[in-house]
């Protein structure tokens, strides 16, 4: 997976006016919110060990 994960809204204020951070100190995946002037980073931590469990036909439980 080589594409950058793009957030839909700021986790602090909820605004959608986000831009990729051009600050080299921000690191890969850093985003800046123009509304609240905060920077944040997205990071994939991994999959949960329990996975997906079937509870009844046709439905998945996470």
N, CA, C, O and CB atoms as a CASP TS submission, in Angstrom:
PFRMAT TS
TARGET T0000
AUTHOR 0000-0000-0000
METHOD Language model
MODEL 1
PARENT N/A
ATOM      1  N   UNK     1       0.846  -1.163   0.000  1.00  0.00           N
ATOM      2  CA  UNK     1       0.000   0.000   0.000  1.00  0.00           C
ATOM      3  C   UNK     1       0.897   1.234   0.000  1.00  0.00           C
ATOM      4  O   UNK     1       1.573   1.515   0.990  1.00  0.00           O
ATOM      5  CB  UNK     1      -0.965  -0.007   1.216  1.00  0.00           C
ATOM      6  N   UNK     2       0.903   1.955  -1.090  1.00  0.00           N
ATOM      7  CA  UNK     2       1.807   3.081  -1.212  1.00  0.00           C
ATOM      8  C   UNK     2       1.110   4.433  -1.113  1.00  0.00           C
ATOM      9  O   UNK     2       1.778   5.458  -0.981  1.00  0.00           O
ATOM     10  CB  UNK     2       2.536   2.993  -2.504  1.00  0.00           C
ATOM     11  N   UNK     3      -0.205   4.454  -1.173  1.00  0.00           N
ATOM     12  CA  UNK     3      -0.911   5.729  -1.103  1.00  0.00           C
ATOM     13  C   UNK     3      -1.010   6.225   0.325  1.00  0.00           C
ATOM     14  O   UNK     3      -1.066   5.440   1.272  1.00  0.00           O
ATOM     15  CB  UNK     3      -2.299   5.600  -1.705  1.00  0.00           C
ATOM     16  N   UNK     4      -1.030   7.533   0.464  1.00  0.00           N
ATOM     17  CA  UNK     4      -1.143   8.177   1.776  1.00  0.00           C
ATOM     18  C   UNK     4      -2.592   8.091   2.248  1.00  0.00           C
ATOM     19  O   UNK     4      -3.514   8.382   1.486  1.00  0.00           O
ATOM     20  CB  UNK     4      -0.668   9.667   1.716  1.00  0.00           C
ATOM     21  N   UNK     5      -2.790   7.697   3.484  1.00  0.00           N
ATOM     22  CA  UNK     5      -4.132   7.666   4.060  1.00  0.00           C
ATOM     23  C   UNK     5      -4.598   9.105   4.267  1.00  0.00           C
ATOM     24  O   UNK     5      -3.886   9.906   4.872  1.00  0.00           O
ATOM     25  CB  UNK     5      -4.156   6.865   5.409  1.00  0.00           C
ATOM     26  N   UNK     6      -5.763   9.428   3.779  1.00  0.00           N
ATOM     27  CA  UNK     6      -6.275  10.793   3.862  1.00  0.00           C
ATOM     28  C   UNK     6      -7.419  10.868   4.868  1.00  0.00           C
ATOM     29  O   UNK     6      -8.412  10.155   4.725  1.00  0.00           O
ATOM     30  CB  UNK     6      -6.744  11.282   2.479  1.00  0.00           C
ATOM     31  N   UNK     7      -7.294  11.715   5.878  1.00  0.00           N
ATOM     32  CA  UNK     7      -8.392  11.881   6.842  1.00  0.00           C
ATOM     33  C   UNK     7      -9.527  12.688   6.221  1.00  0.00           C
ATOM     34  O   UNK     7      -9.302  13.498   5.322  1.00  0.00           O
ATOM     35  CB  UNK     7      -7.889  12.573   8.132  1.00  0.00           C
ATOM     36  N   UNK     8     -10.733  12.468   6.700  1.00  0.00           N
ATOM     37  CA  UNK     8     -11.888  13.210   6.212  1.00  0.00           C
ATOM     38  C   UNK     8     -12.151  14.461   7.032  1.00  0.00           C
ATOM     39  O   UNK     8     -12.743  15.418   6.532  1.00  0.00           O
ATOM     40  CB  UNK     8     -13.112  12.328   6.222  1.00  0.00           C
ATOM     41  N   UNK     9     -11.713  14.464   8.293  1.00  0.00           N
ATOM     42  CA  UNK     9     -11.939  15.613   9.162  1.00  0.00           C
ATOM     43  C   UNK     9     -10.867  15.659  10.239  1.00  0.00           C
ATOM     44  O   UNK     9     -10.204  14.660  10.518  1.00  0.00           O
ATOM     45  CB  UNK     9     -13.345  15.555   9.797  1.00  0.00           C
ATOM     46  N   UNK    10     -10.707  16.823  10.834  1.00  0.00           N
ATOM     47  CA  UNK    10      -9.730  17.023  11.900  1.00  0.00           C
ATOM     48  C   UNK    10     -10.209  16.309  13.164  1.00  0.00           C
ATOM     49  O   UNK    10     -11.366  16.472  13.554  1.00  0.00           O
ATOM     50  CB  UNK    10      -9.506  18.539  12.172  1.00  0.00           C
ATOM     51  N   UNK    11      -9.346  15.521  13.813  1.00  0.00           N
ATOM     52  CA  UNK    11      -9.761  14.824  15.038  1.00  0.00           C
ATOM     53  C   UNK    11      -9.953  15.764  16.233  1.00  0.00           C
ATOM     54  O   UNK    11     -10.512  15.357  17.252  1.00  0.00           O
ATOM     55  CB  UNK    11      -8.735  13.768  15.393  1.00  0.00           C
ATOM     56  N   UNK    12      -9.499  17.012  16.119  1.00  0.00           N
ATOM     57  CA  UNK    12      -9.618  17.964  17.225  1.00  0.00           C
ATOM     58  C   UNK    12     -10.859  18.838  17.102  1.00  0.00           C
ATOM     59  O   UNK    12     -11.606  18.987  18.069  1.00  0.00           O
ATOM     60  CB  UNK    12      -8.382  18.841  17.291  1.00  0.00           C
ATOM     61  N   UNK    13     -11.092  19.426  15.910  1.00  0.00           N
ATOM     62  CA  UNK    13     -12.207  20.367  15.771  1.00  0.00           C
ATOM     63  C   UNK    13     -13.305  19.872  14.828  1.00  0.00           C
ATOM     64  O   UNK    13     -14.402  20.432  14.817  1.00  0.00           O
ATOM     65  CB  UNK    13     -11.689  21.693  15.276  1.00  0.00           C
ATOM     66  N   UNK    14     -13.030  18.834  14.041  1.00  0.00           N
ATOM     67  CA  UNK    14     -14.037  18.282  13.142  1.00  0.00           C
ATOM     68  C   UNK    14     -14.118  18.977  11.795  1.00  0.00           C
ATOM     69  O   UNK    14     -14.927  18.580  10.957  1.00  0.00           O
ATOM     70  CB  UNK    14     -15.364  18.341  13.795  1.00  0.00           C
ATOM     71  N   UNK    15     -13.313  19.995  11.558  1.00  0.00           N
ATOM     72  CA  UNK    15     -13.353  20.714  10.289  1.00  0.00           C
ATOM     73  C   UNK    15     -12.751  19.859   9.173  1.00  0.00           C
ATOM     74  O   UNK    15     -11.944  18.966   9.431  1.00  0.00           O
ATOM     75  CB  UNK    15     -12.601  22.056  10.404  1.00  0.00           C
ATOM     76  N   UNK    16     -13.148  20.139   7.943  1.00  0.00           N
ATOM     77  CA  UNK    16     -12.688  19.355   6.800  1.00  0.00           C
ATOM     78  C   UNK    16     -11.617  20.058   5.976  1.00  0.00           C
ATOM     79  O   UNK    16     -11.206  19.532   4.942  1.00  0.00           O
ATOM     80  CB  UNK    16     -13.850  19.022   5.920  1.00  0.00           C
ATOM     81  N   UNK    17     -11.155  21.225   6.401  1.00  0.00           N
ATOM     82  CA  UNK    17     -10.150  21.983   5.660  1.00  0.00           C
ATOM     83  C   UNK    17      -8.749  21.504   6.054  1.00  0.00           C
ATOM     84  O   UNK    17      -8.062  22.145   6.849  1.00  0.00           O
ATOM     85  CB  UNK    17     -10.303  23.508   5.927  1.00  0.00           C
ATOM     86  N   UNK    18      -8.341  20.370   5.485  1.00  0.00           N
ATOM     87  CA  UNK    18      -7.068  19.736   5.830  1.00  0.00           C
ATOM     88  C   UNK    18      -6.116  19.777   4.649  1.00  0.00           C
ATOM     89  O   UNK    18      -6.529  19.708   3.492  1.00  0.00           O
ATOM     90  CB  UNK    18      -7.287  18.286   6.281  1.00  0.00           C
ATOM     91  N   UNK    19      -4.830  19.891   4.965  1.00  0.00           N
ATOM     92  CA  UNK    19      -3.791  19.889   3.942  1.00  0.00           C
ATOM     93  C   UNK    19      -2.636  19.015   4.412  1.00  0.00           C
ATOM     94  O   UNK    19      -2.340  18.962   5.606  1.00  0.00           O
ATOM     95  CB  UNK    19      -3.303  21.335   3.635  1.00  0.00           C
ATOM     96  N   UNK    20      -1.978  18.323   3.468  1.00  0.00           N
ATOM     97  CA  UNK    20      -0.782  17.573   3.862  1.00  0.00           C
ATOM     98  C   UNK    20       0.278  18.538   4.397  1.00  0.00           C
ATOM     99  O   UNK    20       0.470  19.623   3.849  1.00  0.00           O
ATOM    100  CB  UNK    20      -0.221  16.755   2.661  1.00  0.00           C
ATOM    101  N   UNK    21       0.947  18.144   5.444  1.00  0.00           N
ATOM    102  CA  UNK    21       1.973  18.993   6.048  1.00  0.00           C
ATOM    103  C   UNK    21       3.206  19.011   5.163  1.00  0.00           C
ATOM    104  O   UNK    21       3.680  17.965   4.720  1.00  0.00           O
ATOM    105  CB  UNK    21       2.334  18.503   7.468  1.00  0.00           C
ATOM    106  N   UNK    22       3.722  20.209   4.909  1.00  0.00           N
ATOM    107  CA  UNK    22       4.940  20.348   4.119  1.00  0.00           C
ATOM    108  C   UNK    22       6.152  20.533   5.018  1.00  0.00           C
ATOM    109  O   UNK    22       7.271  20.684   4.527  1.00  0.00           O
ATOM    110  CB  UNK    22       4.819  21.522   3.151  1.00  0.00           C
ATOM    111  N   UNK    23       5.942  20.522   6.319  1.00  0.00           N
ATOM    112  CA  UNK    23       7.021  20.676   7.281  1.00  0.00           C
ATOM    113  C   UNK    23       7.813  19.376   7.353  1.00  0.00           C
ATOM    114  O   UNK    23       7.237  18.330   7.650  1.00  0.00           O
ATOM    115  CB  UNK    23       6.471  21.068   8.677  1.00  0.00           C
ATOM    116  N   UNK    24       9.133  19.413   7.085  1.00  0.00           N
ATOM    117  CA  UNK    24       9.916  18.167   7.130  1.00  0.00           C
ATOM    118  C   UNK    24       9.964  17.526   8.514  1.00  0.00           C
ATOM    119  O   UNK    24      10.202  16.324   8.627  1.00  0.00           O
ATOM    120  CB  UNK    24      11.322  18.436   6.666  1.00  0.00           C
ATOM    121  N   UNK    25       9.742  18.315   9.569  1.00  0.00           N
ATOM    122  CA  UNK    25       9.726  17.769  10.924  1.00  0.00           C
ATOM    123  C   UNK    25       8.435  17.009  11.215  1.00  0.00           C
ATOM    124  O   UNK    25       8.384  16.207  12.148  1.00  0.00           O
ATOM    125  CB  UNK    25       9.907  18.888  11.940  1.00  0.00           C
ATOM    126  N   UNK    26       7.387  17.258  10.418  1.00  0.00           N
ATOM    127  CA  UNK    26       6.102  16.605  10.620  1.00  0.00           C
ATOM    128  C   UNK    26       6.129  15.123  10.306  1.00  0.00           C
ATOM    129  O   UNK    26       5.345  14.349  10.856  1.00  0.00           O
ATOM    130  CB  UNK    26       5.064  17.268   9.783  1.00  0.00           C
ATOM    131  N   UNK    27       7.033  14.731   9.419  1.00  0.00           N
ATOM    132  CA  UNK    27       7.147  13.318   9.063  1.00  0.00           C
ATOM    133  C   UNK    27       6.105  12.909   8.032  1.00  0.00           C
ATOM    134  O   UNK    27       5.245  13.699   7.642  1.00  0.00           O
ATOM    135  CB  UNK    27       7.013  12.452  10.303  1.00  0.00           C
ATOM    136  N   UNK    28       6.203  11.658   7.602  1.00  0.00           N
ATOM    137  CA  UNK    28       5.269  11.124   6.609  1.00  0.00           C
ATOM    138  C   UNK    28       3.885  10.948   7.224  1.00  0.00           C
ATOM    139  O   UNK    28       3.759  10.441   8.338  1.00  0.00           O
ATOM    140  CB  UNK    28       5.780   9.781   6.047  1.00  0.00           C
ATOM    141  N   UNK    29       2.867  11.359   6.514  1.00  0.00           N
ATOM    142  CA  UNK    29       1.503  11.183   6.990  1.00  0.00           C
ATOM    143  C   UNK    29       1.015  12.293   7.892  1.00  0.00           C
ATOM    144  O   UNK    29      -0.033  12.147   8.522  1.00  0.00           O
ATOM    145  CB  UNK    29       1.391   9.902   7.705  1.00  0.00           C
ATOM    146  N   UNK    30       1.737  13.398   7.978  1.00  0.00           N
ATOM    147  CA  UNK    30       1.307  14.513   8.830  1.00  0.00           C
ATOM    148  C   UNK    30       0.332  15.403   8.056  1.00  0.00           C
ATOM    149  O   UNK    30       0.493  15.631   6.857  1.00  0.00           O
ATOM    150  CB  UNK    30       2.534  15.342   9.321  1.00  0.00           C
ATOM    151  N   UNK    31      -0.670  15.892   8.762  1.00  0.00           N
ATOM    152  CA  UNK    31      -1.697  16.750   8.181  1.00  0.00           C
ATOM    153  C   UNK    31      -1.852  17.998   9.031  1.00  0.00           C
ATOM    154  O   UNK    31      -1.623  17.971  10.240  1.00  0.00           O
ATOM    155  CB  UNK    31      -3.044  16.002   8.061  1.00  0.00           C
ATOM    156  N   UNK    32      -2.247  19.105   8.381  1.00  0.00           N
ATOM    157  CA  UNK    32      -2.477  20.374   9.063  1.00  0.00           C
ATOM    158  C   UNK    32      -3.931  20.794   8.874  1.00  0.00           C
ATOM    159  O   UNK    32      -4.477  20.704   7.774  1.00  0.00           O
ATOM    160  CB  UNK    32      -1.515  21.470   8.534  1.00  0.00           C
ATOM    161  N   UNK    33      -4.550  21.254   9.960  1.00  0.00           N
ATOM    162  CA  UNK    33      -5.922  21.745   9.915  1.00  0.00           C
ATOM    163  C   UNK    33      -5.865  23.272   9.861  1.00  0.00           C
ATOM    164  O   UNK    33      -5.275  23.910  10.733  1.00  0.00           O
ATOM    165  CB  UNK    33      -6.756  21.241  11.155  1.00  0.00           C
ATOM    166  N   UNK    34      -6.482  23.850   8.831  1.00  0.00           N
ATOM    167  CA  UNK    34      -6.474  25.303   8.679  1.00  0.00           C
ATOM    168  C   UNK    34      -7.433  25.968   9.663  1.00  0.00           C
ATOM    169  O   UNK    34      -7.259  27.143   9.984  1.00  0.00           O
ATOM    170  CB  UNK    34      -6.842  25.688   7.245  1.00  0.00           C
ATOM    171  N   UNK    35      -8.429  25.252  10.143  1.00  0.00           N
ATOM    172  CA  UNK    35      -9.428  25.848  11.035  1.00  0.00           C
ATOM    173  C   UNK    35      -8.899  26.043  12.453  1.00  0.00           C
ATOM    174  O   UNK    35      -9.082  27.115  13.029  1.00  0.00           O
ATOM    175  CB  UNK    35     -10.673  24.980  11.072  1.00  0.00           C
ATOM    176  N   UNK    36      -8.244  25.027  13.030  1.00  0.00           N
ATOM    177  CA  UNK    36      -7.777  25.129  14.411  1.00  0.00           C
ATOM    178  C   UNK    36      -6.256  25.249  14.513  1.00  0.00           C
ATOM    179  O   UNK    36      -5.706  25.317  15.612  1.00  0.00           O
ATOM    180  CB  UNK    36      -8.244  23.925  15.197  1.00  0.00           C
ATOM    181  N   UNK    37      -5.580  25.275  13.357  1.00  0.00           N
ATOM    182  CA  UNK    37      -4.128  25.473  13.294  1.00  0.00           C
ATOM    183  C   UNK    37      -3.355  24.391  14.056  1.00  0.00           C
ATOM    184  O   UNK    37      -2.345  24.673  14.701  1.00  0.00           O
ATOM    185  CB  UNK    37      -3.769  26.844  13.851  1.00  0.00           C
ATOM    186  N   UNK    38      -3.846  23.148  13.972  1.00  0.00           N
ATOM    187  CA  UNK    38      -3.170  22.026  14.618  1.00  0.00           C
ATOM    188  C   UNK    38      -2.644  21.075  13.555  1.00  0.00           C
ATOM    189  O   UNK    38      -3.153  21.024  12.435  1.00  0.00           O
ATOM    190  CB  UNK    38      -4.123  21.287  15.591  1.00  0.00           C
ATOM    191  N   UNK    39      -1.620  20.328  13.926  1.00  0.00           N
ATOM    192  CA  UNK    39      -1.065  19.309  13.048  1.00  0.00           C
ATOM    193  C   UNK    39      -1.228  17.957  13.725  1.00  0.00           C
ATOM    194  O   UNK    39      -1.125  17.850  14.947  1.00  0.00           O
ATOM    195  CB  UNK    39       0.433  19.597  12.717  1.00  0.00           C
ATOM    196  N   UNK    40      -1.480  16.936  12.934  1.00  0.00           N
ATOM    197  CA  UNK    40      -1.634  15.587  13.468  1.00  0.00           C
ATOM    198  C   UNK    40      -1.129  14.596  12.442  1.00  0.00           C
ATOM    199  O   UNK    40      -0.894  14.944  11.285  1.00  0.00           O
ATOM    200  CB  UNK    40      -3.110  15.292  13.839  1.00  0.00           C
ATOM    201  N   UNK    41      -0.962  13.357  12.876  1.00  0.00           N
ATOM    202  CA  UNK    41      -0.425  12.320  12.018  1.00  0.00           C
ATOM    203  C   UNK    41      -1.298  11.074  12.095  1.00  0.00           C
ATOM    204  O   UNK    41      -1.767  10.695  13.168  1.00  0.00           O
ATOM    205  CB  UNK    41       1.020  11.993  12.407  1.00  0.00           C
ATOM    206  N   UNK    42      -1.509  10.445  10.949  1.00  0.00           N
ATOM    207  CA  UNK    42      -2.241   9.181  10.890  1.00  0.00           C
ATOM    208  C   UNK    42      -1.235   8.042  10.924  1.00  0.00           C
ATOM    209  O   UNK    42      -0.181   8.105  10.292  1.00  0.00           O
ATOM    210  CB  UNK    42      -3.137   9.099   9.611  1.00  0.00           C
ATOM    211  N   UNK    43      -1.573   7.011  11.666  1.00  0.00           N
ATOM    212  CA  UNK    43      -0.666   5.865  11.744  1.00  0.00           C
ATOM    213  C   UNK    43      -1.483   4.585  11.883  1.00  0.00           C
ATOM    214  O   UNK    43      -2.343   4.476  12.757  1.00  0.00           O
ATOM    215  CB  UNK    43       0.326   6.016  12.935  1.00  0.00           C
ATOM    216  N   UNK    44      -1.209   3.631  11.021  1.00  0.00           N
ATOM    217  CA  UNK    44      -1.852   2.325  11.096  1.00  0.00           C
ATOM    218  C   UNK    44      -1.106   1.485  12.122  1.00  0.00           C
ATOM    219  O   UNK    44       0.095   1.254  11.979  1.00  0.00           O
ATOM    220  CB  UNK    44      -1.876   1.621   9.701  1.00  0.00           C
ATOM    221  N   UNK    45      -1.792   1.035  13.136  1.00  0.00           N
ATOM    222  CA  UNK    45      -1.149   0.278  14.209  1.00  0.00           C
ATOM    223  C   UNK    45      -1.099  -1.218  13.943  1.00  0.00           C
ATOM    224  O   UNK    45      -0.157  -1.882  14.376  1.00  0.00           O
ATOM    225  CB  UNK    45      -1.864   0.525  15.501  1.00  0.00           C
ATOM    226  N   UNK    46      -2.085  -1.767  13.244  1.00  0.00           N
ATOM    227  CA  UNK    46      -2.098  -3.192  12.955  1.00  0.00           C
ATOM    228  C   UNK    46      -3.493  -3.769  13.081  1.00  0.00           C
ATOM    229  O   UNK    46      -4.450  -3.054  13.376  1.00  0.00           O
ATOM    230  CB  UNK    46      -1.150  -3.925  13.878  1.00  0.00           C
ATOM    231  N   UNK    47      -3.598  -5.036  12.859  1.00  0.00           N
ATOM    232  CA  UNK    47      -4.884  -5.727  12.955  1.00  0.00           C
ATOM    233  C   UNK    47      -5.070  -6.277  14.362  1.00  0.00           C
ATOM    234  O   UNK    47      -4.101  -6.621  15.038  1.00  0.00           O
ATOM    235  CB  UNK    47      -4.978  -6.865  11.911  1.00  0.00           C
ATOM    236  N   UNK    48      -6.313  -6.355  14.790  1.00  0.00           N
ATOM    237  CA  UNK    48      -6.620  -6.932  16.098  1.00  0.00           C
ATOM    238  C   UNK    48      -6.449  -8.444  16.039  1.00  0.00           C
ATOM    239  O   UNK    48      -6.736  -9.065  15.016  1.00  0.00           O
ATOM    240  CB  UNK    48      -8.058  -6.561  16.544  1.00  0.00           C
ATOM    241  N   UNK    49      -5.998  -9.019  17.101  1.00  0.00           N
ATOM    242  CA  UNK    49      -5.741 -10.462  17.141  1.00  0.00           C
ATOM    243  C   UNK    49      -7.016 -11.280  17.044  1.00  0.00           C
ATOM    244  O   UNK    49      -7.008 -12.385  16.502  1.00  0.00           O
ATOM    245  CB  UNK    49      -5.006 -10.825  18.412  1.00  0.00           C
ATOM    246  N   UNK    50      -8.120 -10.738  17.572  1.00  0.00           N
ATOM    247  CA  UNK    50      -9.354 -11.531  17.588  1.00  0.00           C
ATOM    248  C   UNK    50      -9.987 -11.645  16.213  1.00  0.00           C
ATOM    249  O   UNK    50     -10.728 -12.599  15.978  1.00  0.00           O
ATOM    250  CB  UNK    50     -10.349 -10.925  18.553  1.00  0.00           C
ATOM    251  N   UNK    51      -9.735 -10.722  15.290  1.00  0.00           N
ATOM    252  CA  UNK    51     -10.272 -10.795  13.939  1.00  0.00           C
ATOM    253  C   UNK    51     -11.781 -10.643  13.907  1.00  0.00           C
ATOM    254  O   UNK    51     -12.378 -10.043  14.802  1.00  0.00           O
ATOM    255  CB  UNK    51      -9.881 -12.096  13.300  1.00  0.00           C
ATOM    256  N   UNK    52     -12.390 -11.194  12.867  1.00  0.00           N
ATOM    257  CA  UNK    52     -13.833 -11.121  12.682  1.00  0.00           C
ATOM    258  C   UNK    52     -14.448 -12.445  13.110  1.00  0.00           C
ATOM    259  O   UNK    52     -13.966 -13.507  12.716  1.00  0.00           O
ATOM    260  CB  UNK    52     -14.197 -10.790  11.206  1.00  0.00           C
ATOM    261  N   UNK    53     -15.510 -12.394  13.913  1.00  0.00           N
ATOM    262  CA  UNK    53     -16.171 -13.605  14.394  1.00  0.00           C
ATOM    263  C   UNK    53     -17.598 -13.648  13.866  1.00  0.00           C
ATOM    264  O   UNK    53     -18.301 -12.637  13.871  1.00  0.00           O
ATOM    265  CB  UNK    53     -16.159 -13.667  15.944  1.00  0.00           C
ATOM    266  N   UNK    54     -18.018 -14.808  13.417  1.00  0.00           N
ATOM    267  CA  UNK    54     -19.395 -15.004  12.943  1.00  0.00           C
ATOM    268  C   UNK    54     -20.309 -15.207  14.147  1.00  0.00           C
ATOM    269  O   UNK    54     -20.030 -16.035  15.014  1.00  0.00           O
ATOM    270  CB  UNK    54     -19.489 -16.223  11.963  1.00  0.00           C
ATOM    271  N   UNK    55     -21.408 -14.445  14.195  1.00  0.00           N
ATOM    272  CA  UNK    55     -22.371 -14.621  15.275  1.00  0.00           C
ATOM    273  C   UNK    55     -23.646 -15.284  14.772  1.00  0.00           C
ATOM    274  O   UNK    55     -24.230 -16.128  15.451  1.00  0.00           O
ATOM    275  CB  UNK    55     -22.698 -13.279  15.919  1.00  0.00           C
ATOM    276  N   UNK    56     -24.068 -14.894  13.579  1.00  0.00           N
ATOM    277  CA  UNK    56     -25.247 -15.500  12.967  1.00  0.00           C
ATOM    278  C   UNK    56     -25.097 -15.402  11.448  1.00  0.00           C
ATOM    279  O   UNK    56     -24.323 -14.575  10.967  1.00  0.00           O
ATOM    280  CB  UNK    56     -26.570 -14.800  13.455  1.00  0.00           C
ATOM    281  N   UNK    57     -25.798 -16.202  10.703  1.00  0.00           N
ATOM    282  CA  UNK    57     -25.653 -16.180   9.252  1.00  0.00           C
ATOM    283  C   UNK    57     -25.953 -14.783   8.684  1.00  0.00           C
ATOM    284  O   UNK    57     -26.950 -14.147   9.027  1.00  0.00           O
ATOM    285  CB  UNK    57     -26.583 -17.226   8.613  1.00  0.00           C
ATOM    286  N   UNK    58     -25.040 -14.330   7.793  1.00  0.00           N
ATOM    287  CA  UNK    58     -25.253 -13.053   7.128  1.00  0.00           C
ATOM    288  C   UNK    58     -24.724 -11.845   7.859  1.00  0.00           C
ATOM    289  O   UNK    58     -24.802 -10.743   7.316  1.00  0.00           O
ATOM    290  CB  UNK    58     -26.673 -12.867   6.899  1.00  0.00           C
ATOM    291  N   UNK    59     -24.193 -11.982   9.050  1.00  0.00           N
ATOM    292  CA  UNK    59     -23.698 -10.830   9.785  1.00  0.00           C
ATOM    293  C   UNK    59     -22.320 -11.070  10.365  1.00  0.00           C
ATOM    294  O   UNK    59     -21.997 -12.173  10.807  1.00  0.00           O
ATOM    295  CB  UNK    59     -24.654 -10.468  10.883  1.00  0.00           C
ATOM    296  N   UNK    60     -21.532 -10.047  10.359  1.00  0.00           N
ATOM    297  CA  UNK    60     -20.186 -10.124  10.945  1.00  0.00           C
ATOM    298  C   UNK    60     -20.150  -9.322  12.225  1.00  0.00           C
ATOM    299  O   UNK    60     -20.783  -8.273  12.336  1.00  0.00           O
ATOM    300  CB  UNK    60     -19.110  -9.609   9.955  1.00  0.00           C
ATOM    301  N   UNK    61     -19.408  -9.821  13.186  1.00  0.00           N
ATOM    302  CA  UNK    61     -19.212  -9.110  14.441  1.00  0.00           C
ATOM    303  C   UNK    61     -17.732  -8.786  14.592  1.00  0.00           C
ATOM    304  O   UNK    61     -16.881  -9.662  14.441  1.00  0.00           O
ATOM    305  CB  UNK    61     -19.726  -9.948  15.649  1.00  0.00           C
ATOM    306  N   UNK    62     -17.438  -7.572  14.878  1.00  0.00           N
ATOM    307  CA  UNK    62     -16.042  -7.170  15.005  1.00  0.00           C
ATOM    308  C   UNK    62     -15.701  -7.048  16.474  1.00  0.00           C
ATOM    309  O   UNK    62     -14.567  -6.718  16.819  1.00  0.00           O
ATOM    310  CB  UNK    62     -15.767  -5.838  14.264  1.00  0.00           C
TER
END
